[in-house]
Amino acid sequence: MKSLLEEGLHEVLRSRIRARPYIWRDASIPGALTAEAANMTWQEILDLSRGDRR
């Protein structure tokens, strides 16, 4: 039983090593960022998007 379990674990580890990493597709939207937001930090953009909802 022990050898069967070890063999299964080794196979799982080998398959993970061979697996290709997932590559995210580019989902950006051209022109989605306003000129005002282009020079802001992420925190400033987040604050702007929340508006008065804090």
C-alpha positions as MATLAB code, in Angstrom:
seq = 'MKSLLEEGLHEVLRSRIRARPYIWRDASIPGALTAEAANMTWQEILDLSRGDRR';
ca = [
       0.000    0.000    0.000;
       2.828    2.381    0.881;
       4.559    1.885   -2.469;
       1.292    2.429   -4.343;
       0.717    5.708   -2.500;
       4.296    6.850   -3.112;
       4.048    5.980   -6.801;
       0.816    7.961   -7.099;
       2.321   10.980   -5.360;
       5.391   10.863   -7.603;
       3.143   10.767  -10.675;
       1.173   13.797   -9.472;
       4.381   15.736   -8.856;
       5.758   14.784  -12.281;
       2.555   15.923  -13.979;
       2.684   19.286  -12.194;
       6.251   19.830  -13.343;
       5.268   19.080  -16.968;
       2.160   21.283  -16.906;
       2.451   24.566  -18.754;
       1.727   27.651  -16.666;
      -1.523   29.445  -17.438;
      -1.022   32.630  -19.447;
      -3.674   35.291  -19.010;
      -4.950   36.828  -22.200;
      -4.708   40.589  -22.618;
      -8.112   41.887  -21.519;
      -7.191   45.560  -21.450;
      -9.572   48.031  -23.043;
      -7.981   50.621  -25.327;
      -8.732   54.170  -24.231;
     -10.369   53.097  -20.961;
      -8.091   55.263  -18.827;
      -8.871   58.977  -18.856;
      -6.077   61.515  -19.143;
      -6.773   62.497  -15.525;
      -6.421   58.925  -14.254;
      -3.330   58.171  -16.343;
      -1.091   59.962  -13.843;
      -2.811   58.682  -10.673;
      -1.679   55.925   -8.347;
      -3.822   52.792   -7.995;
      -5.037   54.026   -4.610;
      -6.132   57.359   -6.109;
      -7.991   55.560   -8.923;
      -9.684   53.296   -6.379;
     -10.708   56.294   -4.269;
     -12.045   58.029   -7.379;
     -14.060   54.964   -8.371;
     -15.645   54.705   -4.926;
     -16.762   58.303   -4.927;
     -18.668   59.031   -1.722;
     -19.130   55.340   -0.826;
     -16.546   54.878    1.901;
];
